[in-house]
Amino acid sequence: MNTHLAYAGGKDEIFTDSALDELHKYAVGSARAVNKAATHCLMHAAQRAKKLIDDTMVKTVIDAELP
């Protein structure tokens, strides 16, 4: 994810290390699942004007929005 962020010109971290751990735990190795969950987390954070996504937010999004 950091590579994508750098390519897009981003300088600040968006996901905490614990958030990334939760994303990978949810995805179980599926890049598509990581992408889907991360996108939902980004939209959730943007709607709430949050600049940092932590593990609590990832768990909330996964429980509420993803199968």
C-alpha positions as CSV (number, residue, x, y, z in Angstrom):
1,M,0.0,0.0,0.0
2,N,2.8,2.4,0.8
3,T,4.1,1.9,-2.8
4,H,0.7,2.9,-4.2
5,L,0.6,5.9,-1.8
6,A,4.0,7.1,-2.9
7,Y,3.2,6.7,-6.5
8,A,0.1,8.9,-6.0
9,G,2.2,11.5,-4.4
10,G,1.1,10.9,-0.8
11,K,3.6,11.6,1.9
12,D,1.7,10.7,5.1
13,E,0.8,7.3,6.3
14,I,-2.9,6.5,6.1
15,F,-3.1,3.1,7.7
16,T,-1.5,2.2,11.0
17,D,0.6,-1.0,11.2
18,S,-2.2,-2.6,13.3
19,A,-4.7,-1.6,10.6
20,L,-2.6,-3.3,7.9
21,D,-2.4,-6.4,10.1
22,E,-6.2,-6.4,10.4
23,L,-6.6,-6.0,6.6
24,H,-4.3,-8.8,5.9
25,K,-6.0,-11.0,8.5
26,Y,-9.3,-10.4,6.8
27,A,-8.1,-10.9,3.3
28,V,-6.3,-14.2,4.0
29,G,-3.8,-13.6,1.1
30,S,-6.3,-12.3,-1.4
31,A,-5.1,-9.1,-3.0
32,R,-8.6,-8.4,-4.3
33,A,-10.0,-8.6,-0.7
34,V,-7.3,-6.3,0.6
35,N,-8.1,-3.8,-2.1
36,K,-11.8,-4.0,-1.4
37,A,-11.5,-3.6,2.4
38,A,-8.9,-0.8,2.1
39,T,-11.2,1.1,-0.3
40,H,-14.1,0.8,2.1
41,C,-11.9,2.0,4.9
42,L,-10.7,5.0,2.9
43,M,-14.3,5.9,2.1
44,H,-15.3,5.4,5.8
45,A,-12.5,7.7,6.9
46,A,-13.2,10.3,4.3
47,Q,-16.8,10.5,5.4
48,R,-15.7,11.1,8.9
49,A,-12.8,13.5,8.1
50,K,-10.2,11.1,9.6
51,K,-6.7,11.2,8.2
52,L,-5.5,8.0,9.9
53,I,-7.1,4.6,9.7
54,D,-6.5,2.4,12.7
55,D,-7.3,-1.2,13.5
56,T,-10.6,-0.3,15.2
57,M,-11.8,1.4,12.1
58,V,-10.8,-1.5,9.9
59,K,-12.7,-3.9,12.2
60,T,-15.8,-1.6,12.2
61,V,-15.8,-1.5,8.4
62,I,-15.3,-5.2,8.0
63,D,-18.1,-6.0,10.4
64,A,-20.5,-3.5,9.0
65,E,-19.9,-3.4,5.3
66,L,-18.1,-6.6,4.1
67,P,-19.2,-10.2,4.0
